[in-house]
């Protein structure tokens, strides 16, 4: 894995850190490959019970595609006629979003600065976003004559509503942390100096929680958004049966009866 993305697992928490602060954590090819590998590994590893996605530096969470590299790749495409540059959506962005949004465990994004383009999309792919008061969001795609990717066409309307999503995509601009909180883009806003500690506290709390139940919640919410009430009721029945058969459910009930704090196993 390239050093442009750092990956660490500790006490059930996988921390993925974008590590190109000098480039505002822009996504060059090496970074996209490393981020894809880290996200897929965290999602796959059964010892990982929660994922924290964050970034190095103070200015940016991720400003999206590295346009300095991108323009050179576009020039190569014109010379060769290969059209390979835009295959990055299928090769990199889509697998990253699938891994984060589809992980059977909670994903927390700690947004420390500007989240633009794919960076915005990756933040939205998380289940919970803790945002520094100095951070901002910008769709930015239209600014380089592109449509949305990194799942933003699916996630943003579900967070802010379709009309507001169209507005933010058609007329990209910087959305500050407080406005992001009102829109639901941010779940919590904290002082920048406290972001990492607060994000780790939340993520570690989730890593110590009932993982099967968390996975069921993610699946149920995603299912309910695209299915009827009757279909969703059936899905809830299926998922509640699964959660009810978990070791953690028995642990939680026993702890409740004994007036103790449960110590979950994540299974």
TANORJO-V913534 format. One record per backbone hydrogen bond with DSSP energy under -0.5 kcal/mol. CO is the residue of the C=O (numbers start at 1). NH is the residue of the N-H. Records with the same first field share a line. If there is no record, write none. Layout:
CO: NH ; NH
//
This chain:
2: 5
4: 19
6: 17
8: 15
10: 13
12: 14 ; 49 ; 50
13: 10 ; 15
14: 16 ; 52
15: 8 ; 17
16: 18 ; 54
17: 6
18: 56
20: 23 ; 25
21: 24
23: 26
24: 63
26: 28
27: 66
28: 32
29: 33
30: 34
31: 35
32: 36
33: 37
34: 38
35: 39
36: 40
37: 41
38: 42
39: 43
40: 44
41: 45
45: 48
47: 49
49: 106
50: 14
51: 53 ; 108
52: 16 ; 54
53: 110
54: 18
59: 114
62: 116
64: 27
65: 67
66: 70
67: 71
68: 72
69: 73
70: 74
71: 75
72: 76
73: 77
74: 78
75: 79
76: 80
77: 81
84: 87
85: 88
86: 89
87: 91
88: 92 ; 93
89: 94
92: 96
93: 97
94: 98
95: 99
96: 100
97: 101
98: 102
99: 103
100: 103
103: 105
106: 51
107: 127 ; 128
108: 53 ; 110
109: 111 ; 130
110: 112
111: 132
113: 136
114: 61 ; 62 ; 116
115: 138
116: 119
117: 120 ; 121
118: 122
119: 123
120: 124
121: 125
122: 126
123: 126
128: 109 ; 130
129: 131 ; 187 ; 188
130: 111
131: 190
132: 135
135: 177
136: 115
137: 175
138: 117
140: 143 ; 144
141: 144 ; 146
142: 145
149: 152
151: 154 ; 155
152: 156
154: 158
155: 159
156: 159 ; 160
157: 161
161: 165
162: 166
163: 167
164: 168
165: 169
166: 170
167: 171
174: 176
175: 137
176: 180
177: 181
178: 182
179: 183
180: 184 ; 185 ; 186
181: 184
188: 131
190: 133
191: 194 ; 195
192: 195
194: 198
195: 199
196: 200
197: 201
198: 202
199: 203
200: 204
201: 205
202: 206
203: 207
204: 208
206: 209
208: 264
209: 211
210: 214
211: 215
212: 216
213: 217
214: 218
215: 219
216: 220
217: 221
218: 222
219: 223
220: 224
221: 225
223: 226
224: 227
228: 232
229: 233
230: 234
231: 235
232: 236
233: 237
234: 238
235: 239
236: 240
237: 241
238: 242
239: 243
240: 244
241: 245
242: 245
243: 246
246: 250
247: 251
248: 252
249: 253
250: 254
251: 255
252: 256
253: 257
254: 258
255: 260
256: 259
260: 262
262: 264
267: 247
//
